Amino acid sequence: MPRCYVAIAGTMQSSTFVSANAQRPRFDSLTSLRFVAAMTIVLYHYFSLNTLSSADDKSLAQLDPVSRAVGVYLHALGNGYLAVGFFFMLSGFVLAHAHFKQLADGTFEYARFLKRRFSRIYPLHFLVTVAYGSLYLLTLRLGIAINNPENFTWSAFFSNVFLLRGLNLIGRLTFNGPAWYVSSQWHLYLLFPLLGLCVLRSPFKSIPTLFAAILFFLAMFIGLSGDNLLTQRTYDFGILRAIAEFPIGLALYQVFCDYQKSGSKMIRPIHLAGMGLVVILAAQLDVDDSLIILLLAGFILVCAATNLRYELKWLTHPWFIYAGEISFAIYLIHVPFLACARKALPILGVSSGSLAEGIFLIACALVLVPTAAFVHSWIERPASEWTWNMLNRPRKRFLSPA
């Protein structure tokens, strides 16, 4: 997940781009929203998924009271998996912000781009995968029971390591379940020049191009939704979900650039607050997934446009921005973190389905944030920098004998 406040270098040449004298925006508010999206996914996995997977009242009665309450009253969290679509669209918006000028003037360096993106997402994914596999081997050694041991196979390990999780090679989620996103995000990076140029060289203006991207998403949503909706795909060709949602983010950036060039102050903080409430209400009412995705797209645009002209102190506080920066670590470690923490339940004397278990889950969600901050500072960033330096290390030249 790339940072949200990459400055555009140089001037823009198309009318849809920011002019040379225009202020270069920093999307700190969108960085902060990454934390909100990541924690939405965490709460979905920690609470709502338990309720959704319980098919009858008898199964629901076996859940802890907190999970039952979330499932009964907070339907919005039951749609938490759609936050991944927010990430895909935001990724398109950010990459357009960082690279559309380069694509337009022919200075885009594909190899350097892939090295930078690989250095950003792969090292932590690899280390978490290896750590999770090592913990599995340790549990076997100690004779500790583990759920779904069939998910920890060598074929599953290599599909994770080689970023093939979103291609349905195994037929189920394996190892660190949410890490399928990393695979699909990497495939988007591989396709970025093609998808970017499709939007950049669209024969239409920015708003019709956005409508075209939306129609493309809706066509894929209707055409590819079978037993599972397109927006629910993960290991089962999650790349299709990514390809459907990513271009919306690219097109949103074109619309944003036109708005910035216009100098308009029409979009205000009150509109951002209203749009946020609409998204929450739609999720709470459990409307169609495609509509929630489109509302999230509108929320990205309104947030960026508001941040352009107005100061959003409640979204641009340094601590909130930092929380957005550690969102990738939050996302990648939250399931292994909970899996390890649950092993402490018998030791603590906490019975399944009790209120104590629900309180324990809340505590896990809270402790997860400082844990992710530690992982971000001491593992993710150093590993990312080391990988970047390794990929850009000068090659040794060997002189042929005279």
C-alpha positions as CSV (number, residue, x, y, z in Angstrom):
1,M,0.0,0.0,0.0
2,P,1.8,3.1,-1.2
3,R,1.9,6.4,0.7
4,C,-0.8,8.8,-0.1
5,Y,1.1,12.1,-0.3
6,V,3.5,11.7,-3.2
7,A,4.1,15.1,-4.8
8,I,3.9,15.5,-8.5
9,A,7.2,16.5,-10.0
10,G,7.2,18.9,-12.9
11,T,4.4,20.4,-14.9
12,M,1.3,18.8,-16.5
13,Q,0.7,19.0,-20.1
14,S,-2.9,17.8,-20.6
15,S,-5.8,20.0,-19.6
16,T,-6.8,17.4,-17.1
17,F,-3.6,17.7,-15.1
18,V,-2.6,20.2,-12.5
19,S,-0.9,23.3,-13.9
20,A,2.7,24.2,-13.2
21,N,1.7,27.0,-10.7
22,A,-1.0,25.0,-9.0
23,Q,-0.4,23.9,-5.4
24,R,0.9,20.3,-5.2
25,P,-1.5,18.6,-2.8
26,R,-0.6,16.3,0.0
27,F,-3.4,13.8,0.6
28,D,-2.8,13.4,4.4
29,S,-6.5,12.9,5.0
30,L,-6.5,9.9,2.6
31,T,-3.4,8.5,4.5
32,S,-5.4,8.7,7.7
33,L,-8.4,6.9,6.1
34,R,-6.1,4.0,5.4
35,F,-6.1,3.4,9.1
36,V,-9.9,3.5,9.2
37,A,-10.1,1.0,6.4
38,A,-7.5,-1.3,7.9
39,M,-9.3,-1.3,11.3
40,T,-12.6,-1.9,9.6
41,I,-11.1,-5.1,8.1
42,V,-9.7,-6.1,11.5
43,L,-13.0,-5.7,13.2
44,Y,-14.7,-7.6,10.4
45,H,-12.3,-10.6,10.8
46,Y,-12.3,-10.4,14.6
47,F,-16.1,-10.1,15.1
48,S,-18.4,-10.0,12.1
49,L,-16.9,-12.9,10.3
50,N,-17.7,-15.2,13.2
51,T,-21.4,-14.1,13.1
52,L,-21.7,-14.3,9.4
53,S,-20.3,-17.9,9.4
54,S,-22.8,-19.0,12.0
55,A,-25.7,-20.4,10.0
56,D,-28.3,-20.7,12.7
57,D,-29.4,-19.4,16.1
58,K,-27.8,-22.4,17.8
59,S,-24.4,-21.5,16.3
60,L,-24.9,-17.8,17.2
61,A,-25.6,-18.7,20.8
62,Q,-22.1,-20.3,21.0
63,L,-20.4,-17.0,20.1
64,D,-19.2,-14.5,22.7
65,P,-21.7,-11.7,23.4
66,V,-19.5,-9.0,21.7
67,S,-19.5,-10.9,18.4
68,R,-23.2,-11.5,18.7
69,A,-23.9,-7.9,19.3
70,V,-21.8,-6.8,16.4
71,G,-23.6,-9.3,14.1
72,V,-27.0,-8.2,15.3
73,Y,-26.6,-4.4,15.5
74,L,-23.6,-3.4,13.4
75,H,-24.4,-4.7,10.0
76,A,-21.9,-2.1,8.6
77,L,-19.0,-4.2,9.9
78,G,-20.4,-7.2,8.1
79,N,-19.5,-5.4,4.9
80,G,-16.0,-4.7,6.2
81,Y,-14.4,-6.8,3.4
82,L,-15.4,-4.0,1.0
83,A,-12.7,-1.9,2.5
84,V,-10.3,-3.9,0.3
85,G,-12.0,-2.3,-2.6
86,F,-11.3,1.1,-1.0
87,F,-7.6,0.2,-1.0
88,F,-7.6,-0.9,-4.6
89,M,-9.3,2.4,-5.7
90,L,-7.1,4.5,-3.5
91,S,-4.1,2.8,-4.9
92,G,-5.2,3.8,-8.4
93,F,-5.7,7.4,-7.3
94,V,-2.3,7.5,-5.6
95,L,-0.4,5.9,-8.5
96,A,-2.0,8.2,-10.9
97,H,-1.0,11.2,-8.7
98,A,2.6,9.9,-8.7
99,H,3.1,8.7,-12.3
100,F,0.5,10.0,-14.8
101,K,2.8,12.9,-15.8
102,Q,5.6,10.3,-16.5
103,L,3.3,8.2,-18.5
104,A,2.1,11.3,-20.5
105,D,5.6,12.5,-21.4
106,G,7.2,9.1,-21.9
107,T,9.6,9.3,-18.9
108,F,7.9,6.5,-16.9
109,E,10.6,3.9,-15.8
110,Y,8.8,0.6,-15.5
111,A,11.7,-1.3,-14.0
112,R,12.3,1.4,-11.3
113,F,8.6,1.5,-10.6
114,L,8.4,-2.2,-10.0
115,K,11.5,-2.2,-7.8
116,R,10.0,0.5,-5.7
117,R,6.6,-1.2,-5.4
118,F,8.2,-4.6,-4.8
119,S,10.3,-3.1,-2.0
120,R,7.3,-1.6,-0.5
121,I,4.9,-4.6,-0.3
122,Y,7.0,-7.7,-0.5
123,P,9.5,-7.8,2.4
124,L,6.9,-7.7,5.2
125,H,4.7,-10.1,3.4
126,F,7.6,-12.5,3.0
127,L,8.7,-12.2,6.6
128,V,5.1,-12.6,8.0
129,T,4.7,-15.7,5.8
130,V,7.9,-17.3,7.0
131,A,7.2,-16.4,10.6
132,Y,3.7,-17.8,10.4
133,G,5.0,-21.0,8.8
134,S,7.7,-21.2,11.5
135,L,5.1,-20.9,14.2
136,Y,3.1,-23.7,12.6
137,L,6.2,-26.0,12.7
138,L,6.8,-25.0,16.3
139,T,3.2,-25.9,17.3
140,L,3.7,-29.3,15.6
141,R,6.9,-29.8,17.6
142,L,5.2,-28.9,20.9
143,G,2.1,-31.0,20.1
144,I,-0.2,-28.0,20.2
145,A,-3.4,-28.3,18.2
146,I,-3.9,-25.8,15.4
147,N,-6.9,-25.0,13.3
148,N,-6.9,-25.9,9.6
149,P,-3.5,-27.6,9.3
150,E,-4.2,-28.4,5.7
151,N,-3.6,-24.7,4.9
152,F,0.0,-25.0,5.9
153,T,1.5,-27.0,3.0
154,W,4.6,-26.4,0.9
155,S,2.5,-25.7,-2.2
156,A,0.6,-23.1,-0.2
157,F,3.9,-21.6,1.1
158,F,5.3,-21.2,-2.4
159,S,2.1,-19.7,-3.7
160,N,2.5,-17.1,-1.0
161,V,6.2,-16.5,-1.6
162,F,5.8,-16.1,-5.3
163,L,2.7,-13.9,-5.1
164,L,0.3,-16.3,-6.7
165,R,-2.3,-16.3,-4.0
166,G,-5.0,-14.5,-6.1
167,L,-4.9,-17.0,-9.0
168,N,-6.9,-19.8,-7.3
169,L,-4.0,-22.3,-7.6
170,I,-4.7,-23.9,-4.1
171,G,-8.5,-23.5,-4.0
172,R,-8.7,-21.9,-0.6
173,L,-7.1,-19.3,1.7
174,T,-3.8,-20.5,3.1
175,F,-1.3,-19.3,5.6
176,N,-2.0,-15.6,6.3
177,G,-5.5,-15.3,4.8
178,P,-5.6,-11.6,4.1
179,A,-2.3,-11.7,2.3
180,W,-4.1,-12.6,-0.9
181,Y,-4.4,-8.8,-1.3
182,V,-0.6,-8.5,-1.7
183,S,-0.6,-10.9,-4.6
184,S,-3.4,-9.1,-6.4
185,Q,-1.8,-5.7,-5.7
186,W,1.4,-6.9,-7.2
187,H,-0.4,-8.0,-10.3
188,L,-1.9,-4.5,-10.5
189,Y,1.6,-3.0,-10.4
190,L,2.5,-5.2,-13.3
191,L,-0.5,-4.0,-15.3
192,F,-0.3,-0.4,-14.2
193,P,1.2,1.1,-17.4
194,L,-1.5,-0.6,-19.5
195,L,-4.4,0.4,-17.2
196,G,-2.9,3.9,-16.7
197,L,-2.6,4.6,-20.4
198,C,-6.2,3.3,-21.0
199,V,-7.4,6.1,-18.7
200,L,-4.8,8.7,-19.6
201,R,-5.4,8.4,-23.3
202,S,-9.2,8.1,-23.1
203,P,-10.9,10.0,-25.9
204,F,-13.3,11.4,-23.3
205,K,-13.0,14.1,-20.8
206,S,-12.4,13.3,-17.1
207,I,-16.0,12.8,-16.0
208,P,-17.1,10.6,-19.0
209,T,-13.9,8.6,-18.4
210,L,-14.9,8.0,-14.8
211,F,-18.3,6.9,-16.0
212,A,-16.6,4.5,-18.4
213,A,-14.5,3.1,-15.5
214,I,-17.7,2.7,-13.4
215,L,-19.5,0.9,-16.3
216,F,-16.5,-1.4,-16.7
217,F,-16.7,-2.2,-12.9
218,L,-20.4,-2.9,-13.1
219,A,-20.1,-5.1,-16.2
220,M,-17.5,-7.2,-14.4
221,F,-19.5,-7.2,-11.2
222,I,-22.6,-8.5,-13.0
223,G,-20.8,-10.8,-15.4
224,L,-18.4,-12.4,-13.0
225,S,-20.5,-12.7,-9.9
226,G,-21.5,-16.4,-9.5
227,D,-21.7,-18.2,-6.2
228,N,-19.6,-15.4,-4.8
229,L,-19.9,-11.8,-5.7
230,L,-17.0,-10.2,-7.6
231,T,-16.4,-8.0,-4.5
232,Q,-16.0,-11.2,-2.3
233,R,-13.3,-12.8,-4.4
234,T,-10.0,-13.4,-2.6
235,Y,-7.9,-16.5,-3.5
236,D,-10.4,-17.3,-6.2
237,F,-9.1,-14.8,-8.8
238,G,-9.0,-11.8,-6.6
239,I,-7.1,-10.1,-9.4
240,L,-10.3,-9.8,-11.3
241,R,-11.8,-7.8,-8.4
242,A,-8.6,-5.6,-8.4
243,I,-8.8,-5.0,-12.1
244,A,-12.4,-4.0,-11.8
245,E,-11.9,-1.5,-9.0
246,F,-8.4,-0.1,-9.7
247,P,-9.3,1.9,-12.9
248,I,-12.0,3.8,-10.9
249,G,-9.2,5.2,-8.8
250,L,-7.2,6.2,-11.9
251,A,-10.2,8.0,-13.3
252,L,-11.1,9.7,-10.0
253,Y,-7.7,11.3,-10.1
254,Q,-8.4,12.9,-13.5
255,V,-11.6,14.3,-12.2
256,F,-9.8,15.6,-9.1
257,C,-7.2,17.4,-11.3
258,D,-9.9,19.2,-13.2
259,Y,-11.5,20.2,-9.9
260,Q,-8.1,21.5,-8.7
261,K,-7.5,23.4,-11.9
262,S,-10.9,25.1,-11.7
263,G,-10.1,26.7,-8.4
264,S,-13.5,25.8,-7.0
265,K,-14.2,25.6,-3.3
266,M,-17.6,24.0,-3.9
267,I,-16.7,20.8,-2.0
268,R,-16.5,21.5,1.7
269,P,-15.9,19.6,4.9
270,I,-19.7,19.3,5.5
271,H,-19.9,17.4,2.2
272,L,-17.1,15.0,3.4
273,A,-18.9,14.4,6.6
274,G,-22.2,13.8,4.8
275,M,-20.6,11.4,2.3
276,G,-19.0,9.4,5.2
277,L,-22.4,9.1,6.8
278,V,-24.0,7.9,3.6
279,V,-21.3,5.2,3.2
280,I,-21.9,4.0,6.8
281,L,-25.6,4.1,6.3
282,A,-25.4,2.1,3.1
283,A,-23.2,-0.5,4.8
284,Q,-25.5,-0.6,7.8
285,L,-28.6,-1.2,5.6
286,D,-26.6,-3.9,3.7
287,V,-27.3,-2.5,0.3
288,D,-25.7,-4.1,-2.8
289,D,-21.9,-4.4,-2.7
290,S,-21.5,-2.5,-6.0
291,L,-23.3,0.5,-4.7
292,I,-21.2,0.6,-1.5
293,I,-18.0,0.4,-3.7
294,L,-19.2,3.3,-5.8
295,L,-20.0,5.3,-2.7
296,L,-16.5,4.6,-1.4
297,A,-15.2,5.9,-4.7
298,G,-17.2,9.1,-4.3
299,F,-15.9,9.4,-0.7
300,I,-12.2,9.2,-2.0
301,L,-12.9,12.0,-4.4
302,V,-14.8,14.2,-1.9
303,C,-12.0,13.7,0.7
304,A,-9.2,14.6,-1.7
305,A,-11.2,17.7,-3.0
306,T,-12.0,18.9,0.5
307,N,-8.4,18.4,1.7
308,L,-7.3,20.6,-1.3
309,R,-9.1,23.8,-0.1
310,Y,-9.8,23.2,3.6
311,E,-7.8,22.2,6.7
312,L,-9.1,18.9,8.1
313,K,-7.6,19.0,11.5
314,W,-9.5,15.9,12.6
315,L,-8.1,13.8,9.7
316,T,-4.6,15.4,9.4
317,H,-3.4,15.1,12.9
318,P,0.1,13.7,12.9
319,W,-0.9,10.7,15.0
320,F,-3.8,9.9,12.7
321,I,-1.4,10.2,9.7
322,Y,1.1,7.9,11.3
323,A,-1.7,5.4,12.0
324,G,-2.4,5.4,8.3
325,E,1.3,4.8,7.6
326,I,1.3,1.6,9.7
327,S,-2.0,0.4,8.1
328,F,-0.1,-2.1,5.9
329,A,1.5,-3.7,9.0
330,I,-1.9,-3.7,10.7
331,Y,-3.5,-5.5,7.7
332,L,-0.8,-8.1,7.3
333,I,-0.3,-9.1,10.9
334,H,-3.8,-8.9,12.3
335,V,-4.9,-12.5,11.6
336,P,-1.6,-14.2,12.7
337,F,-1.7,-11.9,15.8
338,L,-5.1,-13.1,16.8
339,A,-4.3,-16.7,16.0
340,C,-1.3,-16.6,18.4
341,A,-3.2,-14.6,21.0
342,R,-6.1,-17.1,21.1
343,K,-3.6,-19.8,22.3
344,A,-3.5,-17.8,25.6
345,L,-7.3,-18.3,26.2
346,P,-7.0,-21.7,27.9
347,I,-4.1,-20.4,30.0
348,L,-6.1,-17.5,31.1
349,G,-9.1,-19.7,31.9
350,V,-11.3,-17.9,29.4
351,S,-14.1,-20.2,28.0
352,S,-15.4,-20.1,24.5
353,G,-18.5,-18.0,24.0
354,S,-18.1,-16.1,27.3
355,L,-18.1,-12.3,27.8
356,A,-14.4,-12.6,28.8
357,E,-13.7,-13.9,25.3
358,G,-15.4,-10.9,23.8
359,I,-13.4,-8.5,26.0
360,F,-10.3,-10.4,25.1
361,L,-11.0,-9.8,21.4
362,I,-11.5,-6.1,22.0
363,A,-8.1,-6.1,23.8
364,C,-6.5,-7.8,20.9
365,A,-7.8,-5.2,18.5
366,L,-6.4,-2.4,20.7
367,V,-3.0,-4.0,21.3
368,L,-2.7,-4.8,17.6
369,V,-2.1,-1.1,16.8
370,P,1.1,-0.6,18.9
371,T,2.2,-4.0,17.8
372,A,1.9,-2.9,14.2
373,A,3.7,0.3,15.0
374,F,6.6,-1.7,16.3
375,V,6.6,-4.0,13.3
376,H,6.4,-1.0,10.9
377,S,9.4,0.8,12.6
378,W,11.7,-2.1,13.3
379,I,10.8,-4.7,10.6
380,E,8.8,-3.3,7.7
381,R,10.8,-0.1,7.0
382,P,14.3,-1.5,7.5
383,A,13.4,-4.6,5.3
384,S,11.9,-2.3,2.6
385,E,15.0,-0.1,2.6
386,W,17.3,-3.1,2.5
387,T,15.3,-4.6,-0.4
388,W,15.4,-1.4,-2.3
389,N,19.1,-1.0,-1.9
390,M,19.7,-4.6,-2.9
391,L,17.7,-4.2,-6.1
392,N,19.6,-1.1,-7.0
393,R,23.0,-2.3,-6.1
394,P,25.4,-1.6,-9.0
395,R,26.3,-4.7,-10.9
396,K,30.0,-5.8,-10.9
397,R,31.7,-5.7,-14.2
398,F,34.1,-8.5,-15.0
399,L,37.1,-7.6,-17.3
400,S,37.9,-10.1,-20.0
401,P,41.4,-11.4,-20.0
402,A,43.8,-9.5,-22.3
